[in-house]
Amino acid sequence: ADARGLSFYSERSIGRYLTMAADRLDSARKELLRADLIAYQHPIYQVLSLDGSLLSSERGGGICSIKEIFKQLGGAA
């Protein structure tokens, strides 16, 4: 993403970089939208700011990893 969080990568490119099939990419996008982590209007994605509840590490403070954020959201990392 650029400085404003905007990404102009195509679906095909994102799938290739993440080694993710189109149906899995669609499912992941829906989960990220539900969690208010991204905004999406074809073909542009925007990474949104995290709220405070997702910034605290389970280990007692600090910034947590994206893996920890997905765990908090109930997804697999």
N, C-alpha and C positions, 0 to 999 in steps of 0.2 A: 504494500500500500504506500501511497505517497504521504506527504506531511499532514494532509487532512484526513488520512485514513481511507482514501479512495483507491480501489483496485479496478483496473480495466482488463484484467486477464480473462480470456475466454474460458468457457466451461471445459473445453477440451484441454487447454493448458493447465488449468487448476487440477483436473483429474489426473493428468499425466504427472505433474509435480508431486501430487499426493499419493500417486499410484492407487487411485480410487475410481471404481466403476461409476458410471453416470447415475445409476439409481441410488448408490450409497452417497454420492456427492449431494444429490437432491435431498436426501434424508438428513444429512449433516447440516445443510443450509437451513432447512426447516427448524432444526433444533437450535441453531445459533440465532435465528430470527425470534423464536419463542423466548429465548433467554435474553433477548435484547442486547446481544453482543455484536450483531451486525445489522445493517440496513441493506436492502437489496431491491434494486429496480433494474431488470435486465437491460444491459449487460454489466451494470456497475454494482460493486459491493462497497460498503463503507464500514470500517471497523469503528465501533462506538466506544465511548469511555466506559470504564468499569465503575460500578458504584462501590462504596466502602465495604459492603458485605462480602464482596468477592476478592478484596485486596488483602485481607488478613490471612496469614498462613495458619493452618491448623496447629502448627507447632508454636504458636504464641507470638505472633507479630511478624511484621515485614511483608514484603511482596511475595506472593506464592506463584508457583509455576503454572503454566497453562494446564498441565496434567492435573494439578490440584483443583484448578477452577472447574475442569470437566468432571472431576469426581464430585465436587460440591453440587454440580448441576445434574448429577445422576447419569452422566455419560461415560463411555469408555474412552480412555486415552491411549 
